[in-house]
Amino acid sequence: MKLTLRVWRQSGPDDDGRLVDYPVDDASPDMSFLELLDVLNQDLIEDGAEPIAFDHDCREGICGSCGVVINGRAHGPERTTTCQLHLRSFRDGDVLDVEPWRAKGFPVIKDLVVDRSAFDRIIEAGGYVTAPTGSAPEAHATPVPKPDADLAFDNATCIGCGACVAACPNGSAMLFTAAKAAHLNSLPQGQPERAQRVLDMVETMDAADFGGCTNTGECVVSCPKGIPLTSIANLNREFLKASRSRR
């Protein structure tokens, strides 16, 4: 299988970047996209060239570390993470543009690696619950209604990969922030900080220079974990309620 990769190369945050063509002549359809980058990097190293920097960790679609834009689509043509994308999703002879996440809140560090620490700051702003010290409580001491548990679990599946931001024409982080707020606000243990959590997380998101949400829905289409658009509606409702109660 022959492919041509047009990879974004950028030496550092303050350097100009450009797309560089790399032909790959011996790719297997069963290879993952990250394995393709591994093969290409091995060839570059053997030729004495600088390998392509890209982020990865578990390679099982769990950690959210990997993520590139392939032909204009976050994570590529399939609804999955980049590490779980296989070359059988492409055709022999295809030309693939490979770029980093594009957003003001995700500055490029090098090549395909971006700084996603803004997500960490959003979680730090409200991603906790009040917990009394002492031994662990009885598991059934605090009943959780099934609809609330399902809503919390659905939002907790967010892996923080950033595809929602990369896919959004505004570079908005609303889907990520909504998911992180909802999975705590849906549970009894998250109620004491409910209002302040939403205010703090949205404020931190805005301070990180992410764009505003205009409900285009591209974030939902690109999310590998299927976080629903209703999470954003819930966040907007929670934010308005918390803002009014603070006056």
SERO-4910 file (N, C-alpha, C, O; in steps of 0.05 Angstrom, whole numbers):
BEGIN
 pado doro    nc1    nc2    nc3   cac1   cac2   cac3    cc1    cc2    cc3    oc1    oc2    oc3
  Met    A     17    -24      0      0      0      0     18     25      0     35     28     18
  Lys    A     14     42    -20     29     67    -22     13     91    -13    -10     94    -22
  Leu    A     25    107      4     12    132     13     32    155     12     56    150     13
  Thr    A     22    179     10     38    203     12     28    219     35      5    228     35
  Leu    A     45    223     55     38    239     78     49    268     75     73    271     69
  Arg    A     31    287     77     40    315     78     37    324    107     16    332    116
  Val    A     60    323    121     60    327    150     68    355    158     87    366    146
  Trp    A     54    366    177     61    392    187     87    391    204     88    376    224
  Arg    A    107    405    196    133    406    210    137    434    222    136    454    207
  Gln    A    142    436    247    146    461    261    166    457    283    160    441    302
  Ser    A    188    470    283    210    465    302    203    473    330    212    460    349
  Gly    A    187    494    333    180    503    360    156    522    359    146    529    338
  Pro    A    147    530    383    123    547    385    125    573    369    105    583    359
  Asp    A    149    584    368    152    611    356    163    609    327    168    629    314
  Asp    A    166    585    317    177    581    290    154    578    269    132    570    276
  Asp    A    160    585    245    141    581    223    140    551    216    160    537    217
  Gly    A    116    542    209    113    514    202    106    511    172    100    531    159
  Arg    A    107    486    163    102    481    134     94    451    131    101    435    148
  Leu    A     81    445    110     75    417    103     97    405     87    106    417     67
  Val    A    107    382     95    129    368     82    119    341     71    106    326     86
  Asp    A    124    335     46    115    310     34    134    287     42    159    289     40
  Tyr    A    122    264     49    136    240     55    122    216     42    100    209     50
  Pro    A    134    203     22    122    180     10    128    155     27    150    152     38
  Val    A    107    138     30    110    113     45    101     91     25     78     90     17
  Asp    A    119     73     19    114     53     -2    106     25      8     96      9     -8
  Asp    A    110     20     33    107     -8     43     87     -9     67     92    -24     85
  Ala    A     67      7     66     48      7     88     28    -16     86     21    -24     64
  Ser    A     20    -27    109      1    -49    109    -26    -38    117    -28    -20    134
  Pro    A    -48    -47    104    -75    -38    111    -82    -43    140   -100    -30    152
  Asp    A    -68    -63    153    -74    -70    180    -59    -53    201    -64    -56    225
  Met    A    -42    -36    191    -27    -18    209    -45      4    220    -64     13    206
  Ser    A    -41     12    245    -54     36    255    -40     61    244    -18     59    234
  Phe    A    -53     83    246    -41    108    236    -16    115    251      3    125    239
  Leu    A    -16    110    277      9    116    292     31     97    285     55    105    286
  Glu    A     25     72    278     46     54    269     57     63    242     81     60    237
  Leu    A     41     75    226     50     87    201     71    109    207     91    111    194
  Leu    A     64    126    227     83    147    234    109    135    246    130    146    242
  Asp    A    106    113    261    130     99    272    148     90    249    173     94    250
  Val    A    136     78    229    152     68    206    166     91    192    189     89    185
  Leu    A    151    112    187    162    136    174    185    148    190    205    155    180
  Asn    A    181    149    217    202    160    234    227    143    234    249    154    234
  Gln    A    224    117    233    247     99    232    263    104    206    287    105    207
  Asp    A    249    108    184    262    114    159    277    141    160    299    144    150
  Leu    A    264    161    173    276    187    176    302    186    193    322    198    186
  Ile    A    300    171    215    323    168    232    346    154    218    370    162    220
  Glu    A    340    133    203    361    119    188    374    137    166    397    133    159
  Asp    A    358    156    157    369    175    137    382    199    150    392    217    136
  Gly    A    383    200    176    396    222    191    379    247    192    389    268    198
  Ala    A    353    244    188    334    267    189    320    267    216    319    248    231
  Glu    A    308    290    222    294    294    247    267    279    246    252    284    227
  Pro    A    261    261    265    235    247    264    212    266    271    216    288    282
  Ile    A    189    258    263    164    274    268    156    270    297    153    248    306
  Ala    A    151    293    310    142    292    338    112    290    338     98    306    326
  Phe    A    102    269    352     73    267    355     67    255    383     84    241    394
  Asp    A     44    261    394     37    253    421     22    226    421      6    220    403
  His    A     28    209    440     15    183    443     22    171    470     41    180    483
  Asp    A      6    152    478     12    138    503      1    109    502     16     91    496
  Cys    A    -25    106    509    -35     78    512    -39     64    485    -37     40    484
  Arg    A    -45     79    464    -51     68    438    -75     49    439    -76     30    423
  Glu    A    -93     53    457   -117     36    459   -142     52    459   -164     42    465
  Gly    A   -141     78    452   -165     94    451   -176    102    478   -199    108    481
  Ile    A   -158    102    498   -168    107    526   -157    133    537   -171    148    550
  Cys    A   -131    138    533   -118    160    548   -123    187    536   -122    207    550
  Gly    A   -129    189    510   -134    214    497   -109    230    489   -111    253    481
  Ser    A    -86    217    491    -61    231    485    -57    237    456    -48    258    448
  Cys    A    -64    217    439    -59    220    410    -81    238    398   -103    241    410
  Gly    A    -75    249    376    -95    265    362    -82    283    341    -66    300    347
  Val    A    -90    278    316    -81    296    294   -104    300    275   -124    285    275
  Val    A   -102    320    259   -122    326    239   -113    313    213    -91    319    203
  Ile    A   -129    296    202   -122    282    177   -142    290    155   -166    285    157
  Asn    A   -131    303    135   -148    313    113   -171    330    123   -194    327    114
  Gly    A   -165    347    143   -184    366    153   -203    355    174   -221    369    183
  Arg    A   -200    330    181   -218    318    201   -203    309    226   -183    295    224
  Ala    A   -213    317    249   -200    309    274   -201    279    277   -223    267    276
  His    A   -178    266    282   -175    237    284   -179    222    258   -176    198    257
  Gly    A   -185    236    236   -188    222    211   -216    216    203   -235    226    215
  Pro    A   -220    199    183   -246    194    172   -265    176    188   -289    175    183
  Glu    A   -255    163    208   -271    146    225   -276    159    252   -261    175    261
  Arg    A   -298    151    265   -305    162    291   -290    146    312   -302    129    326
  Thr    A   -265    151    315   -248    137    334   -224    155    340   -221    176    328
  Thr    A   -206    145    357   -182    160    362   -161    154    340   -163    134    326
  Thr    A   -141    171    338   -120    167    317   -106    141    320    -99    128    301
  Cys    A   -102    132    345    -87    107    350   -103     83    341    -92     62    336
  Gln    A   -130     86    341   -147     64    333   -156     65    303   -171     49    294
  Leu    A   -146     85    290   -151     88    261   -132     71    245   -108     73    249
  His    A   -142     54    228   -125     36    212   -124     45    183   -142     58    173
  Leu    A   -103     37    169    -98     46    142   -118     35    122   -120     44    100
  Arg    A   -133     14    130   -154      4    112   -177     24    108   -194     21     91
  Ser    A   -176     46    124   -196     67    120   -188     85     97   -204    103     89
  Phe    A   -164     81     85   -155     97     63   -151     79     38   -152     54     40
  Arg    A   -147     92     16   -142     77     -9   -113     79    -17    -99     98    -11
  Asp    A   -105     59    -31    -77     58    -42    -73     83    -59    -88     88    -77
  Gly    A    -51     97    -54    -45    121    -69    -55    147    -58    -50    168    -69
  Asp    A    -70    145    -36    -81    170    -24    -59    189    -15    -37    181     -7
  Val    A    -65    214    -15    -48    235     -4    -62    246     21    -85    255     20
  Leu    A    -48    244     44    -60    251     70    -46    275     82    -22    274     87
  Asp    A    -61    296     86    -51    319    101    -53    314    131    -75    309    141
  Val    A    -31    315    145    -31    309    173    -22    334    188      1    344    185
  Glu    A    -40    345    205    -35    370    219    -41    367    248    -56    349    256
  Pro    A    -31    386    265    -38    385    294    -65    397    298    -77    409    280
  Trp    A    -75    394    323   -100    408    330    -96    438    325    -75    449    332
  Arg    A   -116    451    314   -114    480    308   -133    495    326   -157    495    322
  Ala    A   -122    509    346   -138    525    364   -120    543    380    -97    536    386
  Lys    A   -129    567    386   -113    586    402   -107    574    429    -86    580    441
  Gly    A   -125    559    440   -121    547    466   -102    523    466    -95    513    488
  Phe    A    -94    513    442    -76    491    439    -52    499    423    -49    492    400
  Pro    A    -34    515    434    -10    524    419      8    500    411     11    481    427
  Val    A     19    501    387     37    480    378     63    481    393     75    502    396
  Ile    A     72    458    403     98    455    416    119    448    395    140    460    393
  Lys    A    113    427    380    131    418    358    116    399    340    103    380    349
  Asp    A    118    403    314    106    386    294     76    381    300     60    400    298
  Leu    A     69    357    308     41    349    313     34    350    342     11    343    350
  Val    A     52    359    359     47    360    388     38    388    396     50    408    390
  Val    A     15    389    411      5    414    420      3    414    451      3    393    463
  Asp    A      2    438    462      0    441    491    -29    440    499    -44    459    493
  Arg    A    -38    419    512    -66    416    520    -70    420    550    -89    411    562
  Ser    A    -51    434    563    -52    438    592    -76    456    599    -84    456    623
  Ala    A    -88    470    580   -112    485    586   -135    467    596   -150    475    613
  Phe    A   -136    443    585   -156    424    594   -151    417    624   -170    414    639
  Asp    A   -126    414    631   -120    408    659   -129    430    678   -139    425    700
  Arg    A   -125    455    669   -133    478    685   -164    479    688   -174    487    709
  Ile    A   -178    472    667   -207    472    669   -216    451    689   -234    456    705
  Ile    A   -204    427    688   -211    406    708   -204    415    736   -219    410    755
  Glu    A   -181    427    739   -172    436    766   -191    457    777   -194    458    802
  Ala    A   -204    472    760   -222    493    770   -247    482    783   -259    496    800
  Gly    A   -256    458    775   -280    448    787   -283    418    788   -303    407    796
  Gly    A   -262    404    780   -264    375    778   -259    361    805   -241    344    806
  Tyr    A   -274    367    825   -270    354    851   -297    355    865   -315    369    857
  Val    A   -299    339    886   -324    338    903   -315    340    932   -293    333    939
  Thr    A   -333    350    949   -328    351    977   -329    323    988   -349    309    985
  Ala    A   -308    314   1002   -307    287   1012   -299    288   1042   -277    298   1047
  Pro    A   -315    278   1060   -307    278   1088   -284    258   1093   -282    238   1078
  Thr    A   -267    264   1112   -245    245   1118   -257    221   1133   -279    222   1144
  Gly    A   -241    201   1135   -250    177   1149   -251    153   1129   -241    155   1107
  Ser    A   -263    132   1139   -264    108   1122   -284    111   1100   -301    129   1100
  Ala    A   -282     94   1080   -300     95   1057   -328     89   1066   -333     71   1082
  Pro    A   -348    105   1056   -376    100   1064   -387     74   1051   -375     64   1032
  Glu    A   -408     64   1062   -422     41   1051   -431     48   1022   -441     70   1017
  Ala    A   -427     29   1005   -432     34    976   -461     42    971   -466     58    952
  His    A   -480     32    986   -508     38    981   -518     60   1000   -543     64   1002
  Ala    A   -500     74   1014   -509     94   1033   -522    118   1018   -540    131   1029
  Thr    A   -513    124    994   -524    146    979   -535    136    953   -521    132    933
  Pro    A   -561    131    952   -574    121    927   -571    141    904   -575    165    909
  Val    A   -566    131    881   -564    148    857   -585    138    837   -583    115    828
  Pro    A   -604    154    829   -624    145    809   -611    136    783   -591    148    775
  Lys    A   -622    116    771   -610    105    747   -606    126    725   -585    126    712
  Pro    A   -626    143    719   -621    163    698   -598    182    704   -583    189    686
  Asp    A   -594    189    730   -572    206    738   -546    192    735   -526    203    726
  Ala    A   -545    166    742   -521    151    740   -513    147    710   -489    149    703
  Asp    A   -533    143    693   -527    140    665   -517    166    653   -498    166    637
  Leu    A   -529    189    661   -520    214    651   -491    220    659   -475    230    644
  Ala    A   -485    214    684   -458    219    695   -438    201    680   -416    210    672
  Phe    A   -445    176    676   -427    157    662   -422    166    633   -400    165    623
  Asp    A   -444    173    619   -441    181    591   -422    204    588   -406    205    569
  Asn    A   -422    223    606   -404    246    605   -376    240    615   -357    252    607
  Ala    A   -375    221    634   -349    213    645   -332    198    625   -308    195    629
  Thr    A   -344    189    603   -328    175    583   -309    193    567   -292    184    552
  Cys    A   -313    220    570   -295    239    556   -266    233    564   -260    231    588
  Ile    A   -249    230    544   -220    224    549   -203    249    546   -178    247    549
  Gly    A   -215    272    540   -199    297    539   -179    298    516   -158    309    518
  Cys    A   -186    285    494   -168    284    471   -166    311    457   -145    318    445
  Gly    A   -187    327    457   -187    353    444   -198    354    416   -196    374    403
  Ala    A   -209    331    407   -220    331    380   -242    350    377   -246    362    355
  Cys    A   -258    354    398   -280    373    397   -270    401    391   -283    416    376
  Val    A   -248    409    403   -237    435    398   -226    437    370   -230    457    356
  Ala    A   -212    417    361   -200    417    335   -220    418    312   -216    430    292
  Ala    A   -243    405    317   -264    403    297   -281    429    296   -293    435    275
  Cys    A   -283    442    318   -300    466    320   -289    489    304   -265    495    307
  Pro    A   -305    502    286   -295    525    271   -287    548    288   -272    566    279
  Asn    A   -297    549    313   -290    571    331   -269    563    351   -260    580    367
  Gly    A   -260    538    351   -240    528    370   -252    529    398   -238    536    417
  Ser    A   -277    521    401   -290    521    428   -285    496    443   -283    474    432
  Ala    A   -283    499    469   -279    476    487   -305    470    503   -303    458    525
  Met    A   -327    478    493   -352    475    508   -360    446    513   -370    440    534
  Leu    A   -356    429    493   -364    401    497   -347    388    518   -358    373    535
  Phe    A   -322    393    518   -304    382    539   -312    392    567   -316    376    585
  Thr    A   -315    418    569   -322    431    595   -349    421    604   -353    416    628
  Ala    A   -368    419    586   -395    409    593   -394    381    603   -408    374    623
  Ala    A   -379    364    590   -377    336    599   -365    334    627   -375    318    643
  Lys    A   -344    349    632   -330    347    658   -348    358    680   -347    348    702
  Ala    A   -364    379    674   -382    390    694   -405    372    699   -414    367    722
  Ala    A   -416    360    677   -440    344    680   -436    318    695   -454    310    710
  His    A   -413    306    692   -410    280    705   -407    283    735   -410    263    750
  Leu    A   -400    307    745   -399    311    773   -426    323    783   -436    316    805
  Asn    A   -437    341    767   -462    354    776   -486    335    776   -506    341    788
  Ser    A   -483    313    762   -506    294    761   -508    276    785   -528    263    789
  Leu    A   -487    275    802   -486    257    824   -491    272    851   -485    296    853
  Pro    A   -502    258    871   -506    271    897   -481    283    909   -482    304    922
  Gln    A   -459    269    905   -434    278    917   -424    304    905   -408    318    917
  Gly    A   -434    311    882   -425    336    868   -441    360    873   -436    381    863
  Gln    A   -462    357    890   -481    379    893   -470    403    909   -476    426    902
  Pro    A   -453    400    930   -444    423    945   -430    444    928   -433    468    933
  Glu    A   -414    435    908   -400    454    891   -413    459    864   -401    471    847
  Arg    A   -437    450    861   -450    450    834   -449    477    820   -439    479    798
  Ala    A   -459    498    833   -461    524    820   -433    536    816   -427    546    795
  Gln    A   -416    535    837   -390    547    835   -372    532    815   -355    543    802
  Arg    A   -376    506    813   -361    489    794   -365    499    766   -346    503    751
  Val    A   -390    503    758   -397    512    731   -385    540    726   -373    544    705
  Leu    A   -388    558    745   -377    585    741   -347    585    738   -335    598    720
  Asp    A   -333    569    755   -304    569    755   -293    555    729   -273    564    718
  Met    A   -306    534    721   -297    519    697   -301    536    672   -283    536    654
  Val    A   -323    549    670   -328    566    646   -309    589    646   -299    597    625
  Glu    A   -305    601    669   -286    624    671   -258    615    662   -244    630    648
  Thr    A   -249    592    672   -223    582    664   -221    576    635   -201    581    622
  Met    A   -242    565    624   -243    559    595   -241    584    579   -225    585    559
  Asp    A   -255    605    586   -253    631    572   -226    643    574   -216    655    555
  Ala    A   -213    640    598   -186    652    602   -165    638    585   -144    649    580
  Ala    A   -171    613    577   -152    598    560   -153    605    531   -140    592    514
  Asp    A   -170    624    524   -172    634    496   -185    614    477   -180    614    453
  Phe    A   -202    596    487   -219    580    470   -241    597    458   -249    617    471
  Gly    A   -251    590    435   -272    606    422   -299    601    434   -302    583    451
  Gly    A   -318    616    425   -345    613    435   -361    592    420   -355    587    396
  Cys    A   -380    580    433   -396    559    421   -419    571    406   -434    588    417
  Thr    A   -423    563    381   -446    572    365   -463    548    356   -479    550    337
  Asn    A   -461    526    370   -478    502    365   -477    492    336   -497    484    325
  Thr    A   -453    492    325   -451    480    298   -452    449    299   -459    436    279
  Gly    A   -444    438    321   -445    409    325   -422    393    314   -422    368    316
  Glu    A   -401    406    303   -378    391    293   -364    376    315   -352    356    311
  Cys    A   -365    387    339   -352    374    362   -363    347    367   -349    327    372
  Val    A   -390    345    366   -403    319    371   -397    299    349   -393    275    355
  Val    A   -395    308    325   -389    290    302   -361    278    305   -357    255    298
  Ser    A   -342    294    315   -314    285    317   -308    271    344   -287    258    346
  Cys    A   -325    273    363   -319    261    390   -318    231    388   -338    219    381
  Pro    A   -295    218    394   -293    189    392   -310    174    414   -314    150    411
  Lys    A   -318    188    434   -333    175    456   -363    182    455   -378    173    472
  Gly    A   -372    198    436   -400    203    432   -413    221    453   -436    217    459
  Ile    A   -398    240    464   -410    259    483   -432    274    468   -427    286    447
  Pro    A   -457    275    478   -479    287    464   -479    318    465   -468    330    483
  Leu    A   -492    330    445   -495    359    444   -512    370    467   -509    393    475
  Thr    A   -529    353    478   -546    361    501   -529    368    525   -538    383    543
  Ser    A   -504    358    526   -486    366    549   -480    395    549   -479    408    570
  Ile    A   -477    407    525   -472    435    523   -497    451    531   -495    471    545
  Ala    A   -521    441    523   -546    454    531   -548    454    562   -557    473    574
  Asn    A   -541    431    574   -542    429    603   -523    449    616   -529    461    637
  Leu    A   -499    452    605   -479    470    616   -489    499    614   -486    514    633
  Asn    A   -501    506    592   -512    533    589   -533    539    609   -535    560    621
  Arg    A   -551    519    614   -572    522    633   -561    524    661   -570    541    677
  Glu    A   -541    508    668   -529    509    694   -514    536    699   -515    547    720
  Phe    A   -501    545    677   -486    570    680   -505    594    685   -499    611    701
  Leu    A   -527    595    670   -546    617    674   -558    616    702   -561    637    715
  Lys    A   -565    592    711   -576    589    738   -556    598    759   -563    612    778
  Ala    A   -531    589    756   -511    597    776   -505    626    775   -500    639    796
  Ser    A   -505    639    751   -499    667    749   -521    684    762   -515    704    775
  Arg    A   -546    676    759   -568    690    771   -568    688    802   -574    707    816
  Ser    A   -560    665    812   -560    661    841   -538    676    854   -539    681    878
  Arg    A   -517    683    839   -494    697    850   -500    727    853   -486    741    868
  Arg    A   -520    737    838   -525    766    839   -537    775    866   -543    798    870
***
